[in-house]
């Protein structure tokens, strides 16, 4: 039979209210009383009925996370961090995969699962501001990523321009002067690729270096194959960079494969910096220097923002929240020590 609060109270010799205060981590319980109740909880194997707790508040205890591509290691790792962050608040996460498709992102944002979720964390690629202007669903929503919407929803992102500048600055500090950028896009200007490209240009300009178009490698996507194709096109065109700053780690890994096939050594002939700090970059034959967004912080900020809106009875507050990042230096720019 399921152990109840009453069972724990009888075992500990306290009131049911005291047990409830301990279970809900209320601060006014004395340390001695908390230890006494916790001992009874442990001995009886009591587990809170989270479903009942959420239902009493008119909630389901479920939040949704919608990302463009679960097959992309960055989004997979981010999803794991969101699940962990939500669990600390006794929430379960429902994962959705939009494929970066605008219609699917609109469908998700308009609340087609509103009856089963308490809130939504959405990382869109194609969604436009006008898609959200007429949003009728009152489920709280938090937006991730670098799209700028100027709408009443909390938005969490890193400073992509600053991150790109730090990556390029590191390459300059290693004596590199012909630094290519791989992963440029020709569409919407407020996407992270454009912000990272802007950071690349700005840092080169401050160093008094040119940023020729020949050193910009556009890609149709941001996977390993896209990076390999862009690197091969650049080398086939006779452009020989001494460093590469890639849009993300997958593009960087694809580029490094082509450099190896062409007999160019990383980092001695060409240094490489990626972006995202995915696990794959830490275990290659040459480990990858990368910009590391704090995925744990992004997840925590997203969940806390969502629950804040839920507690306030609002869809969001329109706050712009900047998450931290750092550059992690590895063999692809430093060589083996």
Buried (B, 14 or more C-beta within 10 A) or exposed (E): EEBBBEBBBBBBEBEBEBBBBBBEEEEEBEEEBBEBBBEBBEEBEBEEEEEEBBEEEEBBBBBBBBBBBBEBBBBBBBBBBBBBBBEEEEBBBBBBBBBBBBEBBBBBBBBEBBEEBBBBBBBBBBBBEEBBEEBEBEBBBBBBBBBBBEBBBBBBBBBBBBBBBBBBBBBBEBEBBBBBBBBBBEEEEEBBBBBBBBBBBBBBEEEEBEBEEEBBBBBEBBBBBBBBBBBBBBBEEEBEBBBBBBBBBBBBBBBBBBBEEEEBEBBEBBBBBBBBBBEBBEEBEBBBBBBBBBBBBBBBBBBBBBBBBBEEEBBBEEBEBEBEBEBBBBBBBBBEE
